[in-house]
Amino acid sequence: MADASAARTRAVFEFKSATLPLIAVILKTADLGLLAEAMDAQLADSPDFFEQEPVVIDLSQLEQEDEASIDFGALRELLARHQTQPIAVRGGSDEQHAAARAAGLSIAAMPVAPAPRSAAPAEAPSPAPQIVREVPVPASGTLVLDRPLRSGQQIYARGGDVIVLDVVNFGAEVIADGHIHVYAPLRGKAIAGARGNAEARIFSTCMEAQLVAIAGIYRTSEVALPDAVQGKPAQVRLDDKKLVFEPIA
């Protein structure tokens, strides 16, 4: 009888590890009122952008003074209002983990989203949450995005290239371990070769980037782009640790 019961159990379910694309919401403040205001403003023109996707709440960038208790129930409601489904918390204190579990969230032992170490000069901390989408690329090796990226949104194509078919706005970030292709204005940040691939390149049909970086070598808009590529189709490549900007005919 026990053997028959075990056989039926094996037939109807099994546990397997899975690699899933997840959105991480990186909090810069524990003030939920401020968060609500910032998220409402940031996502006002794309209310259905996330389409009920699962979310990890990242507490790793909260300041020490924000290590107080967080109302995770209210935070879940806030995120749900923007068409996401919070499922877990990463980073934070033991007290915050306990509060998160009490609100029905799990604790994720996941690395924080990659931040290019030399991709930009230091900036003043911002209270706005950063919307990060960490996406393993498909088997083809290329991730294709057909939506605009708004300020504060970040896409990381882990393990391959990314093609963006709409505008990358100022304040948005596109990160890839391989090449970045933007068939639209590139006004935000483009970081190719994020894990050190010096052969990676950045392409855009309208190069207006706030920042470009390849394998940790970067250039910001504080240094004006050459006239031959500013606002025009162009590529960026690395030549002996120097970024080279070239027009695309």
N, C-alpha and C positions, 0 to 999 in steps of 0.2 A: 504493500500500500504506500509506504514512504517513497519507494523508488518511482512509482507511478505519479505521485504528487510532484516530485522533483522534476520529472520529465515534462509534465504539463506546465510547470513554472518556467522552465527553460524555453518552452515553445512560445510563450506569450509575451515575454519581455527580456531584455538584456541591457546592461549598462556598458556604455562605451565612452571613451573620451571624445570630445568634439572641439574643433577650432571654429569659432563663430566670430563674425564681425560685430564689434560692440562700440557703442558711443561712450566716451568718458566725459563727464561734466566736471571740469576742474574748478573747484570753488576757490575764490580769492577772498571771501568774507563769509562769516557765519550769520550775518544779518539778513534774515530771510526777506524782510521788507525791501532792502536794497537789491537783493538778488531778483526779487519779483519785478522790480522796476527795470532793472538792466535786461532781464530776459524778455520782458514784454516789448521793450524798445528794439532789441536785437532781432527778434523773430517776428515782428509785427507784419512784415511784408511776405512772410512765408510760413503761415500758421500750420500747414500740413507737411512741413519739410521732413519730419522724422517718421511719420506714418506708423506710430505705435512700436518703434524699435526699442530693444532693451538698452538700459543705461546703467553704467557704473558711476557712482558718485565718488569723485577723487578728492580727498581731504589733504593731500600731501603738501599743498602750497598755502595752507592757512597759516597765518601768523600766530605766534604764541598766545597772544591775547584772545585769539579766536578758538582756543582749545576748550572753551566752556561747552556745556551741553548744547546739542542741536536738536530742534524739534523735527525729527526725521519723518514723522507722520505728515506734518505740514509741508516739508520739503518734497515728499513723494507726491502730494497733491499739486504742488507748484509744477513739478516736472510733468506730471500726467496732463496738466492743462495745456502743455505744449507738445502733446502727442508722443510722449515717451513712456516707457515702462521701467521704472527703477527696480533693479534686482539685487544690487550689491553695493558695498562700500569698500574702498581701498584707501590706505593711509589713515591718519588720525590716531587718537589716543585709545587706551583700553576703555575709558569711560564712554567715548563716542561709539566704540564698537558695541558695547553693551546696549546703548540706546538704539543703535541701528538694528541689532537683533530683535530688540523688543518691538520695533516697528515692522518686523517681518522681512528685513533685509539680511542678506548673507554678507560675510566678510571675504573679499576676494584677495587671494595671494597672487596678485598680478603686478608686473613692473609698471611704473608710471609711464605715461606717454613720453616718447623721446623728445628732448628739447635740444636743438643744435647748440653745442657748447660755445661756438664762436660765431654764430650766425647773426648776431646783432649786438649793438652796444647796450649797456645796461639801461633799463627803462624804469620809470617810477611804477611801483605796484599798482595794479588796477583792481577795483572791487568787482568788476564784471566777470561772470563765469566764462571760461573758455570751453567752447563746444568742440570736442575732439572726436574724430571718427578714425579708429584704428582698424584698417581693413586689410586682411590678407588678400593678395591678388589671386585671381582665378588661375586655373591650370595653364592658361594661355600665357601667363606672365605679365598681363596688362590689365589694369583696372580702368574702366571707362566711366566717367561722370558726366551727366548731361544736365546738371543743375548749376546755377550760379552759386558761388561761395561768398557768404556775407562776412562782414567784419566780425572777428572773434571766432569764426569757424576754422577748423583745421582738419585736413585730410592727410592721413599717413598711409601710403601704399607700401605695406610691409612686404618685402621680398621681391619687388618687381617695379615695373613702370606704371605711370598713370597718364591718361589722356583726359583732359578737361575740355568739354565742348561749349562751355559758357564762361562768362566773365569771372575772374578771380578778383574780388573787390579789395580795396585798400583795407588792411587789417586782417585779411584772411590769409591762411597758409596752406600751401600744397607741399607735402613732403613725400619723397619716394626713395627707396633704396637704389632704384635705377634711374631711367630718364623721366623727364617731365615734358609733356606736350600740352600746350594751351592754345586751342583754336578759337581764341577770343582775346580781348584785352587782359593782359596780366598786370594787375595793379598792386597786388599784395606781395606776399613772400613766396618764393619758390626755392626749395631746398632739395637738390638732387644728390644722389650718392650719399644718402644719410648715414650709411654704415661704412663709409670710406671708399666707395667706388669712384676712383678718379677718372674713369672713362665715361661716367654719366654726363648727360647734356640736358640743357633746358631750351625748349623751343616755344615760341609764341608768334602768333600772327600780328600782335600789337604789343610790343615790348615797352611797358611803362612801370616796371617792377619797383616796389618799395624796397625789396631786398632779393638778391639772388645768391645762392651758395651751392658749391659743389665740393663734396668730401671735406667740409669744414672750412673751405676758403670762401669768403663772402665779400659782398660789396653792397652798400646801402645807397639809397637815393640821395644821401648827403653829397655823394659824388655823382654829378650829372652823367647820364648815359651819353655816349657819342651820338652826334647828330645823325649818323648813318643808320642807327638802330632805334633811336628814341621814337616811340609811337609807330614803329614799322615792324614788318616780319623779320625776326632775328633769332639767332641761336647763341647760347653761351656754352663755352667749353673750357676745360682746364688745360693749360699748357705750362708745364714745369712750375706748378703751384701759383700760377697767375691766371686769373679769369680773362678770357678773350671773348669779346662781343663781335659777332659777324652778322651782316645783313643776309637775309635769304631772298634770293632773286625770285 
